[in-house]
Amino acid sequence: MAVLDRPSIDGLKASLRGELLQPGEPGYDAARVIYNKMIDRRPALIVRCADEADVISTVNYAREAKIASVSIRGGGHNVTGFAMNDGGLVIDLSRMRGIHVDPDTQTVRAEGGCTFGDLDHATHAFGYAVPAGVISTTGIGGLTLGGGIGNLTRAYGLSCDSLISADVVTADGKLVTASATKNPDLFWGLRGGGGNFGVVVSFEYRMHPVSTVVGGPVIYPVEKSREALRFYRDYMASAPDDMSAFFAFLIVPDVEAFPAPLRNQRVCAIVACYTGPMEKAEAVVKPLRQFGPPLLDAMGPIPLPALNSMFDFTLPIGELQNYWKADFVNEISDAAIEEHVKYGAQVPRAPSLMHIYPVNGAAGRVGKDDTAWAYRDANYVHIIAAIHPNPADNAQGKEWVRGYWEGLHPYSAGGAYVNFLMDEGQDRIKATYRDHYDRLASLKRTYDPTNLFHMNQNIPPA
Ligand SMILES: Cc1cc2nc3c(=O)[nH]c(=O)nc-3n(C[C@H](O)[C@H](O)[C@H](O)COP(=O)(O)OP(=O)(O)OC[C@H]3O[C@@H](n4cnc5c(N)ncnc54)[C@H](O)[C@@H]3O)c2cc1C
């Protein structure tokens, strides 16, 4: 553990409105819990910032004290565990969850530690939504900075596509605004480039008029997965943009919401979210109800926040071991479907999963070089995730993920969605950013020349 200078820690503490936690102090162990239980790290200091001033003091302290590892914790969901470190300092934003909705301008400003459930809660009251993910406990910080894919991707784009501006504390301790007109280079990098460029203390988003949608899961027998994947591929190829639906292999949760004979069964499913005109909804979702026939059709009108949090209970924070691998995909080929059929039916333990998320529609129409996100031409992202409570299952889970991923990777577009990457090295990061990588590295040199913020999918300064 790094030996940190006592008097200067006291100086930092005195400057804070939030809390400073050190090993052994009450609250320290709770504060270092993050989503992936595989990660058990012990920072020397966790600063639970209350406001922008706390973030500025903490960044200045970290830089001046030459702290070797500085992490930024938003929602704590990233499975790499970059939000925590051993022996360094954590800038913890989880107390910074203020939100202000402006219905007149159809915008919302949310502090950097908000979850996307916080954002949904605030915007839904006004009949609006911001595109986010499919599990509402995810932090908007990591989600937006990495891109953000979910139930509204095809209708309204990635989370970062709705970003209007961001207030950022950069490595020199300055608060800067990034938008189309202020520091546009930084604004470009924040939309997909991850947490490389500073601490985003607040995000300003455009809201979209979405309230009640038609959505939910339709479950099919795993024995029909070949036909189901072909059906999904063909259905999505002609579906309107206001239909975002993801494909899943899973083990049905052992809870009362599901019929008893289905519980603990390996199945495949399509989880739909239709945001278009209600009078057209039935015609759009009908093919999903007719294919199969389904083992369970739980689709129907539902408030968007309810759909966005429907599966939260399956993925509680700090309780599950997680090992993930992912890729961007241009086309779900017949050969790829054979790999899915082989491995999808062998999901090892609940709640392990394979998901295929569409990233086309509105997200695909954003210009290739308009943001740092480098795969506007991809149609899908697939993610294979071994998730289970018992560390004894890790070896089997990893073997399943690796075998499945190796089988699929030759049919992928090469790189992976940065928020689904684990600690996989520079080659994977370069494949993810393609020809945007060099521009990101130059931007890093401008905003973080000493790589203070390197606990992330790191782009070292050029
Ligand atoms: C259960 C679960 C469900 C998920 N579902 C989806 C989904 O539907 N769609 C999707 O796109 N992704 C999804 N993800 C992936 C998710 O987007 C990433 O894990 C993301 O990094 C989480 O952000 P966070 O703020 O919660 O994480 P953290 O671990 O707190 O942060 C991750 C990294 O982001 C950076 N960061 C976070 N906040 C800030 C900030 N305010 N300023 C600067 N840098 C910051 C830091 O580099 C940090 O290390 C899911 C993850 C989990 C575990």
The ligand as an ORCA input file, in Angstrom:
! r2SCAN-3c Opt
* xyz 0 1
  C     -25.460     -5.187    -14.622
  C     -24.915     -4.354    -15.734
  C     -25.718     -3.977    -16.774
  C     -25.231     -3.198    -17.807
  N     -26.048     -2.853    -18.827
  C     -25.600     -2.054    -19.815
  C     -26.452     -1.631    -20.855
  O     -27.619     -1.980    -20.921
  N     -25.942     -0.810    -21.818
  C     -24.654     -0.391    -21.793
  O     -24.264      0.366    -22.669
  N     -23.821     -0.798    -20.822
  C     -24.265     -1.604    -19.842
  N     -23.414     -2.028    -18.858
  C     -22.007     -1.651    -18.939
  C     -21.825     -0.268    -18.361
  O     -22.161      0.705    -19.319
  C     -20.386     -0.036    -17.957
  O     -20.037     -0.972    -16.998
  C     -20.173      1.368    -17.444
  O     -18.787      1.630    -17.394
  C     -20.767      1.546    -16.079
  O     -20.660      2.859    -15.663
  P     -20.614      3.165    -14.101
  O     -20.501      4.620    -13.948
  O     -21.725      2.443    -13.414
  O     -19.295      2.389    -13.707
  P     -17.981      2.762    -12.888
  O     -17.344      1.435    -12.644
  O     -18.268      3.620    -11.735
  O     -17.167      3.585    -13.918
  C     -16.566      2.981    -15.012
  C     -15.529      3.890    -15.564
  O     -16.182      4.977    -16.197
  C     -15.503      6.170    -15.928
  N     -16.433      7.079    -15.244
  C     -17.579      6.772    -14.599
  N     -18.197      7.890    -14.215
  C     -17.422      8.919    -14.621
  C     -17.521     10.324    -14.532
  N     -18.582     10.913    -13.978
  N     -16.523     11.079    -15.059
  C     -15.469     10.510    -15.663
  N     -15.327      9.168    -15.776
  C     -16.294      8.393    -15.266
  C     -14.270      5.824    -15.136
  O     -13.201      5.621    -16.022
  C     -14.635      4.514    -14.514
  O     -13.554      3.677    -14.259
  C     -23.882     -2.795    -17.796
  C     -23.062     -3.174    -16.744
  C     -23.558     -3.952    -15.736
  C     -22.666     -4.410    -14.639
*
